[in-house]
């Protein structure tokens, strides 16, 4: 399982990316804390790619992503790290 702090389910949805205010208890002050849609997409692509390479190609170096040993460069860049 992967937990993304400051993520919102709705920002993984390309149809209505700004629906957060009406769907869950997020007010305008909290909205700035949520990752933007581009960061959501970048993070999802990076972790899904790592998972599939690890599981389908047995590329063990990607196991470290899910054990907290390293963060994909695109995710670190999207997060401003």
ZAMAR-635320 format. One record per residue (C-alpha): x negated, y negated, z negated. Coordinates in steps of 0.02 Angstrom, whole numbers, padded with zeros to 5 digits, always signed. Layout:
N
XYZ;...
//
This chain:
81
+00000+00000+00000;-00059-00173+00040;-00003-00324-00059;-00026-00497+00018;-00016-00641-00104;+00073-00794-00035;+00151-00693+00106;+00335-00691+00152;+00429-00556+00246;+00507-00687+00357;+00342-00749+00426;+00312-00578+00503;+00472-00607+00602;+00446-00704+00763;+00632-00742+00784;+00660-00850+00631;+00492-00894+00552;+00559-01038+00445;+00703-00946+00365;+00621-00936+00192;+00719-01076+00114;+00886-00992+00137;+00841-00810+00108;+00751-00805-00059;+00723-00923-00203;+00595-01037-00123;+00613-01223-00136;+00522-01356-00037;+00384-01367-00168;+00348-01181-00156;+00351-01178+00033;+00176-01254+00044;+00108-01105-00054;+00165-00978+00077;+00045-00923+00212;+00087-00995+00382;+00150-00881+00519;-00016-00876+00612;-00105-00816+00454;+00030-00684+00429;+00006-00618+00605;-00184-00621+00595;-00182-00528+00430;-00057-00398+00491;-00156-00363+00649;-00320-00346+00555;-00253-00227+00423;-00152-00123+00546;-00303-00108+00660;-00413-00056+00514;-00285+00073+00457;-00264+00150+00628;-00451+00158+00660;-00476+00239+00491;-00336+00366+00510;-00333+00402+00697;-00518+00391+00737;-00581+00446+00566;-00686+00286+00559;-00729+00297+00375;-00805+00123+00370;-00627+00054+00375;-00578+00144+00215;-00670+00007+00121;-00541-00120+00178;-00409-00027+00078;-00521+00003-00072;-00560-00182-00094;-00739-00164-00035;-00726-00288+00107;-00604-00403+00197;-00591-00411+00387;-00676-00569+00451;-00519-00631+00538;-00423-00619+00374;-00557-00712+00277;-00559-00847+00410;-00368-00861+00412;-00368-00878+00222;-00501-01012+00226;-00626-00906+00130;
//
